[in-house]
Amino acid sequence: MKKDIHPKYSEIQATCSSCNTSFIFGSTAEKVTLDVCSNCHAFYTGNRTDVKARGRVERFNKILEKSKK
């Protein structure tokens, strides 16, 4: 096997940008950020209907702001 061709494998800390939860796991990357994790994702928390409703409200507000201009 050739020497010094493999990336460095180490334990890193990944942080969720939504809820700031940190996870430690092994990776070849130096830094990892997550958009959504199992702690705040709607599928795991059971808040799927809230997410759908929130998206509809945001869409309505965008349309309303466009009509005001």
All heavy atoms as TSV, in Angstrom:
chain	resi	resn	atom	element	x	y	z
A	1	MET	N	N	0.823	-1.175	0.000
A	1	MET	CA	C	0.000	0.000	0.000
A	1	MET	C	C	0.879	1.255	0.000
A	1	MET	O	O	1.899	1.290	0.681
A	1	MET	CB	C	-0.881	0.004	1.252
A	1	MET	CG	C	-2.218	0.573	0.993
A	1	MET	SD	S	-3.529	0.040	2.071
A	1	MET	CE	C	-3.262	0.840	3.565
A	2	LYS	N	N	0.499	2.274	-0.745
A	2	LYS	CA	C	1.279	3.506	-0.812
A	2	LYS	C	C	1.133	4.299	0.481
A	2	LYS	O	O	0.063	4.337	1.095
A	2	LYS	CB	C	0.817	4.362	-1.988
A	2	LYS	CG	C	1.101	3.755	-3.319
A	2	LYS	CD	C	0.663	4.696	-4.425
A	2	LYS	CE	C	0.919	4.071	-5.771
A	2	LYS	NZ	N	0.502	4.976	-6.853
A	3	LYS	N	N	2.213	4.941	0.885
A	3	LYS	CA	C	2.206	5.739	2.105
A	3	LYS	C	C	1.784	7.171	1.795
A	3	LYS	O	O	2.030	7.685	0.710
A	3	LYS	CB	C	3.588	5.745	2.740
A	3	LYS	CG	C	4.006	4.396	3.253
A	3	LYS	CD	C	5.344	4.480	3.920
A	3	LYS	CE	C	5.725	3.108	4.449
A	3	LYS	NZ	N	7.004	3.143	5.149
A	4	ASP	N	N	1.161	7.803	2.773
A	4	ASP	CA	C	0.799	9.227	2.744
A	4	ASP	C	C	-0.128	9.626	1.595
A	4	ASP	O	O	-0.055	10.737	1.086
A	4	ASP	CB	C	2.059	10.088	2.705
A	4	ASP	CG	C	2.961	9.842	3.897
A	4	ASP	OD1	O	2.408	9.579	4.978
A	4	ASP	OD2	O	4.190	9.918	3.734
A	5	ILE	N	N	-1.020	8.741	1.168
A	5	ILE	CA	C	-1.986	9.120	0.135
A	5	ILE	C	C	-3.399	9.243	0.689
A	5	ILE	O	O	-4.275	9.777	0.038
A	5	ILE	CB	C	-1.984	8.134	-1.052
A	5	ILE	CG1	C	-2.418	6.738	-0.596
A	5	ILE	CG2	C	-0.644	8.105	-1.723
A	5	ILE	CD1	C	-2.735	5.805	-1.745
A	6	HIS	N	N	-3.608	8.747	1.907
A	6	HIS	CA	C	-4.940	8.765	2.493
A	6	HIS	C	C	-5.162	10.047	3.290
A	6	HIS	O	O	-4.243	10.547	3.931
A	6	HIS	CB	C	-5.136	7.550	3.394
A	6	HIS	CG	C	-5.012	6.258	2.664
A	6	HIS	ND1	N	-5.952	5.817	1.773
A	6	HIS	CD2	C	-4.027	5.320	2.661
A	6	HIS	CE1	C	-5.578	4.662	1.266
A	6	HIS	NE2	N	-4.407	4.337	1.779
A	7	PRO	N	N	-6.378	10.591	3.277
A	7	PRO	CA	C	-6.643	11.798	4.070
A	7	PRO	C	C	-6.621	11.479	5.556
A	7	PRO	O	O	-6.830	10.341	5.972
A	7	PRO	CB	C	-8.047	12.217	3.628
A	7	PRO	CG	C	-8.652	11.013	3.040
A	7	PRO	CD	C	-7.540	10.166	2.517
A	8	LYS	N	N	-6.362	12.492	6.357
A	8	LYS	CA	C	-6.301	12.325	7.804
A	8	LYS	C	C	-7.715	12.122	8.350
A	8	LYS	O	O	-8.611	12.923	8.096
A	8	LYS	CB	C	-5.665	13.555	8.440
A	8	LYS	CG	C	-5.495	13.430	9.922
A	8	LYS	CD	C	-4.856	14.681	10.485
A	8	LYS	CE	C	-4.789	14.574	12.007
A	8	LYS	NZ	N	-4.288	15.815	12.591
A	9	TYR	N	N	-7.912	11.058	9.100
A	9	TYR	CA	C	-9.205	10.735	9.697
A	9	TYR	C	C	-9.133	11.091	11.174
A	9	TYR	O	O	-8.239	10.641	11.887
A	9	TYR	CB	C	-9.507	9.245	9.523
A	9	TYR	CG	C	-10.860	8.823	10.026
A	9	TYR	CD1	C	-11.988	8.994	9.253
A	9	TYR	CD2	C	-11.015	8.255	11.284
A	9	TYR	CE1	C	-13.239	8.607	9.696
A	9	TYR	CE2	C	-12.259	7.864	11.741
A	9	TYR	CZ	C	-13.366	8.041	10.947
A	9	TYR	OH	O	-14.601	7.653	11.400
A	10	SER	N	N	-10.059	11.930	11.650
A	10	SER	CA	C	-10.049	12.332	13.052
A	10	SER	C	C	-11.472	12.590	13.531
A	10	SER	O	O	-12.401	12.645	12.751
A	10	SER	CB	C	-9.206	13.601	13.219
A	10	SER	OG	O	-9.742	14.646	12.447
A	11	GLU	N	N	-11.594	12.740	14.838
A	11	GLU	CA	C	-12.899	13.068	15.417
A	11	GLU	C	C	-13.118	14.572	15.297
A	11	GLU	O	O	-12.243	15.364	15.632
A	11	GLU	CB	C	-12.969	12.643	16.883
A	11	GLU	CG	C	-13.120	11.167	17.077
A	11	GLU	CD	C	-13.438	10.813	18.507
A	11	GLU	OE1	O	-13.494	11.699	19.366
A	11	GLU	OE2	O	-13.623	9.615	18.761
A	12	ILE	N	N	-14.301	14.960	14.813
A	12	ILE	CA	C	-14.637	16.375	14.666
A	12	ILE	C	C	-15.971	16.652	15.343
A	12	ILE	O	O	-16.721	15.733	15.675
A	12	ILE	CB	C	-14.713	16.801	13.185
A	12	ILE	CG1	C	-15.823	16.040	12.466
A	12	ILE	CG2	C	-13.383	16.620	12.504
A	12	ILE	CD1	C	-16.151	16.624	11.117
A	13	GLN	N	N	-16.250	17.915	15.514
A	13	GLN	CA	C	-17.512	18.337	16.122
A	13	GLN	C	C	-18.355	19.027	15.059
A	13	GLN	O	O	-17.931	20.010	14.463
A	13	GLN	CB	C	-17.235	19.288	17.275
A	13	GLN	CG	C	-18.470	19.717	18.014
A	13	GLN	CD	C	-18.111	20.546	19.237
A	13	GLN	OE1	O	-16.962	20.793	19.522
A	13	GLN	NE2	N	-19.128	20.973	19.935
A	14	ALA	N	N	-19.542	18.476	14.812
A	14	ALA	CA	C	-20.475	19.073	13.860
A	14	ALA	C	C	-21.540	19.833	14.644
A	14	ALA	O	O	-22.060	19.339	15.638
A	14	ALA	CB	C	-21.119	18.001	13.010
A	15	THR	N	N	-21.879	21.037	14.188
A	15	THR	CA	C	-22.833	21.881	14.886
A	15	THR	C	C	-24.023	22.170	13.984
A	15	THR	O	O	-23.864	22.523	12.827
A	15	THR	CB	C	-22.169	23.206	15.294
A	15	THR	OG1	O	-20.998	22.916	16.040
A	15	THR	CG2	C	-23.097	24.050	16.143
A	16	CYS	N	N	-25.222	22.038	14.534
A	16	CYS	CA	C	-26.449	22.344	13.808
A	16	CYS	C	C	-26.650	23.860	13.819
A	16	CYS	O	O	-26.598	24.488	14.879
A	16	CYS	CB	C	-27.637	21.648	14.455
A	16	CYS	SG	S	-29.218	22.049	13.707
A	17	SER	N	N	-26.876	24.452	12.658
A	17	SER	CA	C	-27.053	25.899	12.587
A	17	SER	C	C	-28.433	26.346	13.061
A	17	SER	O	O	-28.631	27.516	13.371
A	17	SER	CB	C	-26.812	26.391	11.162
A	17	SER	OG	O	-27.720	25.789	10.278
A	18	SER	N	N	-29.390	25.428	13.146
A	18	SER	CA	C	-30.738	25.796	13.592
A	18	SER	C	C	-30.876	25.824	15.109
A	18	SER	O	O	-31.424	26.763	15.670
A	18	SER	CB	C	-31.759	24.814	13.026
A	18	SER	OG	O	-31.752	24.863	11.639
A	19	CYS	N	N	-30.367	24.777	15.773
A	19	CYS	CA	C	-30.572	24.679	17.220
A	19	CYS	C	C	-29.275	24.651	18.019
A	19	CYS	O	O	-29.310	24.489	19.239
A	19	CYS	CB	C	-31.404	23.444	17.539
A	19	CYS	SG	S	-30.581	21.891	17.155
A	20	ASN	N	N	-28.124	24.775	17.348
A	20	ASN	CA	C	-26.799	24.793	17.983
A	20	ASN	C	C	-26.462	23.530	18.759
A	20	ASN	O	O	-25.686	23.571	19.697
A	20	ASN	CB	C	-26.636	26.027	18.874
A	20	ASN	CG	C	-26.610	27.291	18.077
A	20	ASN	OD1	O	-26.110	27.318	16.958
A	20	ASN	ND2	N	-27.165	28.351	18.637
A	21	THR	N	N	-27.032	22.391	18.394
A	21	THR	CA	C	-26.682	21.121	18.983
A	21	THR	C	C	-25.393	20.629	18.341
A	21	THR	O	O	-25.203	20.757	17.140
A	21	THR	CB	C	-27.800	20.089	18.744
A	21	THR	OG1	O	-29.015	20.611	19.267
A	21	THR	CG2	C	-27.492	18.773	19.424
A	22	SER	N	N	-24.500	20.057	19.159
A	22	SER	CA	C	-23.221	19.581	18.644
A	22	SER	C	C	-23.164	18.067	18.678
A	22	SER	O	O	-23.689	17.433	19.603
A	22	SER	CB	C	-22.080	20.136	19.479
A	22	SER	OG	O	-22.036	21.528	19.377
A	23	PHE	N	N	-22.533	17.492	17.669
A	23	PHE	CA	C	-22.339	16.057	17.564
A	23	PHE	C	C	-20.856	15.806	17.322
A	23	PHE	O	O	-20.200	16.565	16.607
A	23	PHE	CB	C	-23.131	15.477	16.395
A	23	PHE	CG	C	-24.609	15.697	16.489
A	23	PHE	CD1	C	-25.212	16.755	15.842
A	23	PHE	CD2	C	-25.401	14.844	17.234
A	23	PHE	CE1	C	-26.568	16.967	15.922
A	23	PHE	CE2	C	-26.761	15.042	17.327
A	23	PHE	CZ	C	-27.348	16.110	16.674
A	24	ILE	N	N	-20.324	14.739	17.890
A	24	ILE	CA	C	-18.938	14.360	17.658
A	24	ILE	C	C	-18.929	13.047	16.896
A	24	ILE	O	O	-19.576	12.078	17.297
A	24	ILE	CB	C	-18.177	14.225	18.984
A	24	ILE	CG1	C	-18.123	15.574	19.689
A	24	ILE	CG2	C	-16.770	13.694	18.736
A	24	ILE	CD1	C	-17.479	15.543	21.048
A	25	PHE	N	N	-18.219	13.036	15.767
A	25	PHE	CA	C	-18.086	11.829	14.969
A	25	PHE	C	C	-16.796	11.882	14.179
A	25	PHE	O	O	-16.111	12.901	14.149
A	25	PHE	CB	C	-19.301	11.615	14.052
A	25	PHE	CG	C	-19.510	12.699	13.046
A	25	PHE	CD1	C	-18.972	12.601	11.783
A	25	PHE	CD2	C	-20.257	13.816	13.359
A	25	PHE	CE1	C	-19.162	13.594	10.850
A	25	PHE	CE2	C	-20.456	14.820	12.433
A	25	PHE	CZ	C	-19.906	14.703	11.176
A	26	GLY	N	N	-16.440	10.788	13.535
A	26	GLY	CA	C	-15.211	10.717	12.769
A	26	GLY	C	C	-15.432	11.125	11.324
A	26	GLY	O	O	-16.442	10.787	10.724
A	27	SER	N	N	-14.451	11.866	10.776
A	27	SER	CA	C	-14.563	12.321	9.403
A	27	SER	C	C	-13.189	12.730	8.888
A	27	SER	O	O	-12.269	12.973	9.663
A	27	SER	CB	C	-15.519	13.498	9.310
A	27	SER	OG	O	-15.554	14.005	7.995
A	28	THR	N	N	-13.094	12.845	7.572
A	28	THR	CA	C	-11.868	13.368	6.976
A	28	THR	C	C	-11.952	14.881	6.798
A	28	THR	O	O	-10.948	15.521	6.535
A	28	THR	CB	C	-11.604	12.713	5.612
A	28	THR	OG1	O	-12.726	12.925	4.769
A	28	THR	CG2	C	-11.345	11.232	5.769
A	29	ALA	N	N	-13.132	15.454	6.943
A	29	ALA	CA	C	-13.305	16.907	6.857
A	29	ALA	C	C	-12.859	17.545	8.174
A	29	ALA	O	O	-12.920	16.929	9.231
A	29	ALA	CB	C	-14.751	17.259	6.577
A	30	GLU	N	N	-12.438	18.799	8.108
A	30	GLU	CA	C	-11.986	19.471	9.317
A	30	GLU	C	C	-13.135	20.105	10.092
A	30	GLU	O	O	-13.128	20.159	11.309
A	30	GLU	CB	C	-10.958	20.539	8.965
A	30	GLU	CG	C	-9.674	19.958	8.429
A	30	GLU	CD	C	-8.662	21.029	8.091
A	30	GLU	OE1	O	-8.848	22.191	8.491
A	30	GLU	OE2	O	-7.678	20.687	7.416
A	31	LYS	N	N	-14.145	20.616	9.369
A	31	LYS	CA	C	-15.273	21.272	10.024
A	31	LYS	C	C	-16.552	20.948	9.268
A	31	LYS	O	O	-16.570	20.981	8.039
A	31	LYS	CB	C	-15.062	22.787	10.048
A	31	LYS	CG	C	-16.131	23.539	10.786
A	31	LYS	CD	C	-15.858	25.022	10.801
A	31	LYS	CE	C	-16.977	25.744	11.521
A	31	LYS	NZ	N	-16.811	27.198	11.478
A	32	VAL	N	N	-17.621	20.658	10.001
A	32	VAL	CA	C	-18.907	20.334	9.390
A	32	VAL	C	C	-19.993	21.133	10.102
A	32	VAL	O	O	-20.036	21.190	11.329
A	32	VAL	CB	C	-19.222	18.819	9.504
A	32	VAL	CG1	C	-20.604	18.516	8.993
A	32	VAL	CG2	C	-18.196	18.001	8.768
A	33	THR	N	N	-20.866	21.768	9.321
A	33	THR	CA	C	-22.041	22.423	9.891
A	33	THR	C	C	-23.271	21.803	9.255
A	33	THR	O	O	-23.281	21.484	8.076
A	33	THR	CB	C	-22.045	23.942	9.635
A	33	THR	OG1	O	-21.950	24.161	8.236
A	33	THR	CG2	C	-20.896	24.624	10.337
A	34	LEU	N	N	-24.293	21.629	10.053
A	34	LEU	CA	C	-25.533	21.021	9.603
A	34	LEU	C	C	-26.616	22.079	9.529
A	34	LEU	O	O	-26.694	22.953	10.384
A	34	LEU	CB	C	-25.961	19.925	10.578
A	34	LEU	CG	C	-24.925	18.863	10.928
A	34	LEU	CD1	C	-25.415	18.021	12.087
A	34	LEU	CD2	C	-24.664	18.003	9.726
A	35	ASP	N	N	-27.460	22.010	8.522
A	35	ASP	CA	C	-28.591	22.926	8.436
A	35	ASP	C	C	-29.688	22.510	9.413
A	35	ASP	O	O	-30.249	23.341	10.106
A	35	ASP	CB	C	-29.163	22.956	7.023
A	35	ASP	CG	C	-28.208	23.588	6.039
A	35	ASP	OD1	O	-27.395	24.431	6.468
A	35	ASP	OD2	O	-28.265	23.242	4.868
A	36	VAL	N	N	-29.994	21.218	9.426
A	36	VAL	CA	C	-31.036	20.678	10.289
A	36	VAL	C	C	-30.549	19.343	10.831
A	36	VAL	O	O	-29.985	18.541	10.095
A	36	VAL	CB	C	-32.356	20.472	9.510
A	36	VAL	CG1	C	-33.436	19.922	10.407
A	36	VAL	CG2	C	-32.820	21.762	8.882
A	37	CYS	N	N	-30.760	19.092	12.108
A	37	CYS	CA	C	-30.346	17.826	12.704
A	37	CYS	C	C	-31.574	17.076	13.219
A	37	CYS	O	O	-32.700	17.549	13.127
A	37	CYS	CB	C	-29.357	18.069	13.839
A	37	CYS	SG	S	-30.068	18.891	15.274
A	38	SER	N	N	-31.342	15.899	13.785
A	38	SER	CA	C	-32.453	15.092	14.292
A	38	SER	C	C	-33.100	15.723	15.519
A	38	SER	O	O	-34.222	15.380	15.874
A	38	SER	CB	C	-31.965	13.689	14.629
A	38	SER	OG	O	-30.968	13.745	15.634
A	39	ASN	N	N	-32.430	16.655	16.155
A	39	ASN	CA	C	-32.980	17.316	17.329
A	39	ASN	C	C	-34.036	18.360	16.957
A	39	ASN	O	O	-34.960	18.608	17.718
A	39	ASN	CB	C	-31.847	17.978	18.123
A	39	ASN	CG	C	-32.289	18.438	19.474
A	39	ASN	OD1	O	-33.159	17.850	20.088
A	39	ASN	ND2	N	-31.682	19.499	19.953
A	40	CYS	N	N	-33.911	18.958	15.757
A	40	CYS	CA	C	-34.846	20.025	15.384
A	40	CYS	C	C	-35.601	19.749	14.084
A	40	CYS	O	O	-36.441	20.544	13.691
A	40	CYS	CB	C	-34.103	21.354	15.278
A	40	CYS	SG	S	-32.782	21.361	14.080
A	41	HIS	N	N	-35.344	18.641	13.413
A	41	HIS	CA	C	-36.029	18.334	12.156
A	41	HIS	C	C	-37.477	17.949	12.438
A	41	HIS	O	O	-37.780	17.259	13.405
A	41	HIS	CB	C	-35.319	17.186	11.438
A	41	HIS	CG	C	-35.789	17.010	10.028
A	41	HIS	ND1	N	-36.894	16.275	9.711
A	41	HIS	CD2	C	-35.293	17.489	8.863
A	41	HIS	CE1	C	-37.071	16.290	8.402
A	41	HIS	NE2	N	-36.105	17.024	7.862
A	42	ALA	N	N	-38.372	18.396	11.594
A	42	ALA	CA	C	-39.809	18.192	11.816
A	42	ALA	C	C	-40.202	16.720	11.809
A	42	ALA	O	O	-41.115	16.313	12.527
A	42	ALA	CB	C	-40.598	18.935	10.755
A	43	PHE	N	N	-39.530	15.888	11.033
A	43	PHE	CA	C	-39.876	14.471	10.975
A	43	PHE	C	C	-39.624	13.798	12.320
A	43	PHE	O	O	-40.426	12.990	12.782
A	43	PHE	CB	C	-39.059	13.768	9.893
A	43	PHE	CG	C	-39.355	12.299	9.786
A	43	PHE	CD1	C	-40.491	11.861	9.150
A	43	PHE	CD2	C	-38.492	11.368	10.332
A	43	PHE	CE1	C	-40.773	10.514	9.048
A	43	PHE	CE2	C	-38.761	10.009	10.243
A	43	PHE	CZ	C	-39.900	9.589	9.596
A	44	TYR	N	N	-38.538	14.136	12.985
A	44	TYR	CA	C	-38.181	13.505	14.252
A	44	TYR	C	C	-38.913	14.120	15.433
A	44	TYR	O	O	-39.166	13.450	16.426
A	44	TYR	CB	C	-36.675	13.590	14.484
A	44	TYR	CG	C	-35.891	12.836	13.452
A	44	TYR	CD1	C	-35.174	13.506	12.475
A	44	TYR	CD2	C	-35.881	11.453	13.421
A	44	TYR	CE1	C	-34.462	12.816	11.510
A	44	TYR	CE2	C	-35.170	10.755	12.468
A	44	TYR	CZ	C	-34.461	11.447	11.523
A	44	TYR	OH	O	-33.761	10.765	10.569
A	45	THR	N	N	-39.257	15.391	15.365
A	45	THR	CA	C	-39.922	16.042	16.490
A	45	THR	C	C	-41.435	15.907	16.431
A	45	THR	O	O	-42.112	16.140	17.419
A	45	THR	CB	C	-39.581	17.540	16.548
A	45	THR	OG1	O	-39.982	18.158	15.333
A	45	THR	CG2	C	-38.089	17.749	16.756
A	46	GLY	N	N	-41.993	15.563	15.266
A	46	GLY	CA	C	-43.439	15.409	15.146
A	46	GLY	C	C	-44.160	16.695	14.814
A	46	GLY	O	O	-45.384	16.760	14.873
A	47	ASN	N	N	-43.448	17.742	14.451
A	47	ASN	CA	C	-44.055	19.037	14.152
A	47	ASN	C	C	-44.189	19.265	12.648
A	47	ASN	O	O	-44.012	20.364	12.161
A	47	ASN	CB	C	-43.209	20.164	14.759
A	47	ASN	CG	C	-43.192	20.107	16.249
A	47	ASN	OD1	O	-44.145	19.659	16.867
A	47	ASN	ND2	N	-42.103	20.551	16.836
A	48	ARG	N	N	-44.522	18.234	11.907
A	48	ARG	CA	C	-44.595	18.360	10.450
A	48	ARG	C	C	-45.680	19.337	10.015
A	48	ARG	O	O	-45.505	20.082	9.084
A	48	ARG	CB	C	-44.825	17.001	9.803
A	48	ARG	CG	C	-43.560	16.189	9.758
A	48	ARG	CD	C	-43.741	15.048	8.840
A	48	ARG	NE	N	-44.169	13.900	9.633
A	48	ARG	CZ	C	-44.399	12.722	9.154
A	48	ARG	NH1	N	-44.299	12.496	7.876
A	48	ARG	NH2	N	-44.762	11.729	9.925
A	49	THR	N	N	-46.807	19.348	10.691
A	49	THR	CA	C	-47.890	20.243	10.298
A	49	THR	C	C	-47.507	21.700	10.552
A	49	THR	O	O	-47.908	22.580	9.806
A	49	THR	CB	C	-49.188	19.911	11.052
A	49	THR	OG1	O	-48.943	19.966	12.458
A	49	THR	CG2	C	-49.689	18.540	10.678
A	50	ASP	N	N	-46.722	21.956	11.608
A	50	ASP	CA	C	-46.283	23.318	11.895
A	50	ASP	C	C	-45.382	23.831	10.784
A	50	ASP	O	O	-45.483	24.984	10.388
A	50	ASP	CB	C	-45.537	23.379	13.228
A	50	ASP	CG	C	-46.445	23.080	14.409
A	50	ASP	OD1	O	-47.676	23.141	14.230
A	50	ASP	OD2	O	-45.920	22.779	15.499
A	51	VAL	N	N	-44.517	22.985	10.289
A	51	VAL	CA	C	-43.601	23.381	9.228
A	51	VAL	C	C	-44.368	23.692	7.957
A	51	VAL	O	O	-44.108	24.687	7.284
A	51	VAL	CB	C	-42.548	22.285	8.969
A	51	VAL	CG1	C	-41.709	22.606	7.754
A	51	VAL	CG2	C	-41.669	22.100	10.184
A	52	LYS	N	N	-45.351	22.879	7.619
A	52	LYS	CA	C	-46.163	23.125	6.428
A	52	LYS	C	C	-46.905	24.449	6.555
A	52	LYS	O	O	-46.931	25.254	5.645
A	52	LYS	CB	C	-47.168	22.000	6.218
A	52	LYS	CG	C	-46.569	20.725	5.704
A	52	LYS	CD	C	-47.666	19.691	5.510
A	52	LYS	CE	C	-47.116	18.362	5.079
A	52	LYS	NZ	N	-48.171	17.352	4.946
A	53	ALA	N	N	-47.529	24.679	7.713
A	53	ALA	CA	C	-48.292	25.903	7.919
A	53	ALA	C	C	-47.377	27.116	7.899
A	53	ALA	O	O	-47.712	28.153	7.328
A	53	ALA	CB	C	-49.037	25.836	9.243
A	54	ARG	N	N	-46.192	26.993	8.487
A	54	ARG	CA	C	-45.261	28.099	8.514
A	54	ARG	C	C	-44.828	28.470	7.100
A	54	ARG	O	O	-44.714	29.638	6.771
A	54	ARG	CB	C	-44.037	27.712	9.366
A	54	ARG	CG	C	-43.436	28.897	10.073
A	54	ARG	CD	C	-42.301	28.510	10.994
A	54	ARG	NE	N	-42.610	27.384	11.832
A	54	ARG	CZ	C	-41.746	26.420	12.130
A	54	ARG	NH1	N	-40.537	26.442	11.664
A	54	ARG	NH2	N	-42.104	25.420	12.925
A	55	GLY	N	N	-44.619	27.485	6.257
A	55	GLY	CA	C	-44.238	27.744	4.873
A	55	GLY	C	C	-45.335	28.456	4.115
A	55	GLY	O	O	-45.080	29.350	3.310
A	56	ARG	N	N	-46.580	28.086	4.368
A	56	ARG	CA	C	-47.702	28.743	3.696
A	56	ARG	C	C	-47.836	30.194	4.135
A	56	ARG	O	O	-48.124	31.076	3.326
A	56	ARG	CB	C	-48.991	27.984	4.002
A	56	ARG	CG	C	-49.066	26.638	3.339
A	56	ARG	CD	C	-50.405	25.986	3.603
A	56	ARG	NE	N	-50.316	24.578	3.275
A	56	ARG	CZ	C	-50.724	23.591	4.051
A	56	ARG	NH1	N	-51.271	23.868	5.218
A	56	ARG	NH2	N	-50.605	22.343	3.685
A	57	VAL	N	N	-47.640	30.437	5.428
A	57	VAL	CA	C	-47.743	31.799	5.952
A	57	VAL	C	C	-46.645	32.676	5.358
A	57	VAL	O	O	-46.896	33.807	4.943
A	57	VAL	CB	C	-47.670	31.800	7.501
A	57	VAL	CG1	C	-47.541	33.209	8.041
A	57	VAL	CG2	C	-48.886	31.110	8.084
A	58	GLU	N	N	-45.415	32.145	5.290
A	58	GLU	CA	C	-44.314	32.913	4.713
A	58	GLU	C	C	-44.577	33.218	3.240
A	58	GLU	O	O	-44.315	34.324	2.777
A	58	GLU	CB	C	-43.008	32.148	4.869
A	58	GLU	CG	C	-42.526	32.086	6.297
A	58	GLU	CD	C	-41.331	31.156	6.471
A	58	GLU	OE1	O	-40.899	30.545	5.477
A	58	GLU	OE2	O	-40.853	31.057	7.604
A	59	ARG	N	N	-45.110	32.256	2.508
A	59	ARG	CA	C	-45.429	32.458	1.094
A	59	ARG	C	C	-46.500	33.537	0.950
A	59	ARG	O	O	-46.416	34.406	0.092
A	59	ARG	CB	C	-45.891	31.148	0.481
A	59	ARG	CG	C	-45.980	31.184	-1.010
A	59	ARG	CD	C	-46.241	29.838	-1.600
A	59	ARG	NE	N	-46.322	28.789	-0.589
A	59	ARG	CZ	C	-46.944	27.637	-0.737
A	59	ARG	NH1	N	-47.531	27.368	-1.869
A	59	ARG	NH2	N	-46.977	26.740	0.221
A	60	PHE	N	N	-47.534	33.485	1.801
A	60	PHE	CA	C	-48.595	34.488	1.762
A	60	PHE	C	C	-48.042	35.881	2.054
A	60	PHE	O	O	-48.394	36.850	1.385
A	60	PHE	CB	C	-49.697	34.142	2.765
A	60	PHE	CG	C	-50.747	35.205	2.879
A	60	PHE	CD1	C	-51.719	35.347	1.900
A	60	PHE	CD2	C	-50.756	36.080	3.952
A	60	PHE	CE1	C	-52.684	36.333	1.995
A	60	PHE	CE2	C	-51.706	37.063	4.057
A	60	PHE	CZ	C	-52.680	37.190	3.073
A	61	ASN	N	N	-47.155	35.981	3.043
A	61	ASN	CA	C	-46.579	37.277	3.385
A	61	ASN	C	C	-45.737	37.839	2.245
A	61	ASN	O	O	-45.737	39.050	2.015
A	61	ASN	CB	C	-45.742	37.178	4.660
A	61	ASN	CG	C	-46.616	37.035	5.891
A	61	ASN	OD1	O	-47.771	37.432	5.890
A	61	ASN	ND2	N	-46.069	36.446	6.945
A	62	LYS	N	N	-45.021	37.001	1.511
A	62	LYS	CA	C	-44.249	37.461	0.358
A	62	LYS	C	C	-45.174	38.019	-0.723
A	62	LYS	O	O	-44.905	39.082	-1.296
A	62	LYS	CB	C	-43.416	36.320	-0.226
A	62	LYS	CG	C	-42.206	35.959	0.588
A	62	LYS	CD	C	-41.448	34.844	-0.084
A	62	LYS	CE	C	-40.286	34.379	0.743
A	62	LYS	NZ	N	-39.556	33.271	0.112
A	63	ILE	N	N	-46.258	37.313	-0.990
A	63	ILE	CA	C	-47.217	37.764	-2.003
A	63	ILE	C	C	-47.859	39.086	-1.549
A	63	ILE	O	O	-48.049	40.003	-2.351
A	63	ILE	CB	C	-48.287	36.692	-2.265
A	63	ILE	CG1	C	-47.633	35.468	-2.919
A	63	ILE	CG2	C	-49.412	37.225	-3.107
A	63	ILE	CD1	C	-48.541	34.254	-2.997
A	64	LEU	N	N	-48.181	39.178	-0.301
A	64	LEU	CA	C	-48.785	40.399	0.253
A	64	LEU	C	C	-47.837	41.577	0.124
A	64	LEU	O	O	-48.262	42.678	-0.242
A	64	LEU	CB	C	-49.173	40.180	1.715
A	64	LEU	CG	C	-49.954	41.280	2.406
A	64	LEU	CD1	C	-51.292	41.475	1.722
A	64	LEU	CD2	C	-50.151	40.946	3.871
A	65	GLU	N	N	-46.560	41.397	0.407
A	65	GLU	CA	C	-45.585	42.483	0.292
A	65	GLU	C	C	-45.417	42.916	-1.161
A	65	GLU	O	O	-45.272	44.105	-1.444
A	65	GLU	CB	C	-44.246	42.040	0.880
A	65	GLU	CG	C	-44.338	41.800	2.353
A	65	GLU	CD	C	-43.149	42.341	3.079
A	65	GLU	OE1	O	-42.279	42.946	2.440
A	65	GLU	OE2	O	-43.095	42.162	4.291
A	66	LYS	N	N	-45.447	41.962	-2.092
A	66	LYS	CA	C	-45.347	42.312	-3.508
A	66	LYS	C	C	-46.529	43.135	-3.955
A	66	LYS	O	O	-46.399	44.070	-4.728
A	66	LYS	CB	C	-45.242	41.056	-4.369
A	66	LYS	CG	C	-43.903	40.398	-4.356
A	66	LYS	CD	C	-43.873	39.217	-5.284
A	66	LYS	CE	C	-42.549	38.508	-5.266
A	66	LYS	NZ	N	-42.531	37.324	-6.164
A	67	SER	N	N	-47.725	42.804	-3.452
A	67	SER	CA	C	-48.923	43.536	-3.853
A	67	SER	C	C	-48.938	44.953	-3.265
A	67	SER	O	O	-49.522	45.862	-3.856
A	67	SER	CB	C	-50.185	42.782	-3.432
A	67	SER	OG	O	-50.302	42.758	-2.021
A	68	LYS	N	N	-48.287	45.167	-2.130
A	68	LYS	CA	C	-48.229	46.495	-1.525
A	68	LYS	C	C	-47.322	47.421	-2.320
A	68	LYS	O	O	-47.533	48.621	-2.352
A	68	LYS	CB	C	-47.730	46.410	-0.092
A	68	LYS	CG	C	-48.759	45.852	0.871
A	68	LYS	CD	C	-48.228	45.831	2.285
A	68	LYS	CE	C	-49.259	45.276	3.257
A	68	LYS	NZ	N	-48.758	45.233	4.629
A	69	LYS	N	N	-46.294	46.861	-2.968
A	69	LYS	CA	C	-45.386	47.678	-3.761
A	69	LYS	C	C	-46.046	48.065	-5.031
A	69	LYS	O	O	-46.125	48.998	-5.617
A	69	LYS	CB	C	-44.099	46.908	-4.079
A	69	LYS	CG	C	-43.275	46.682	-2.858
A	69	LYS	CD	C	-42.034	45.889	-3.200
A	69	LYS	CE	C	-41.202	45.598	-1.967
A	69	LYS	NZ	N	-40.025	44.829	-2.272
